[in-house]
Amino acid sequence: MSSSFTPTRISAAFVGALVGAAAGLLLVTAAGTFSITVSGALVGLSLGVPVLVGMVVGVAVTPGNTRSDSR
């Protein structure tokens, strides 16, 4: 039986993490633009949460990861 973490899923998780990191950077930049004081904890959450969500979404939407019956 094949492993559930194929190279396709790993690369999808990596791409999702990159997209999440980019979204987090945009959040921090937007907060700085509006002169909102950004603490270290907020920066960590603003980067960490989108990266984690991006990884999960990347794995979840990988081609071949569906429950539909294609008969």
PyMOL commands that set and color helices and strands:
alter all, ss='L'
color gray80, all
select helices_A, chain A and resi 7-33+40-60
alter helices_A, ss='H'
color red, helices_A
deselect
rebuild
show_as cartoon
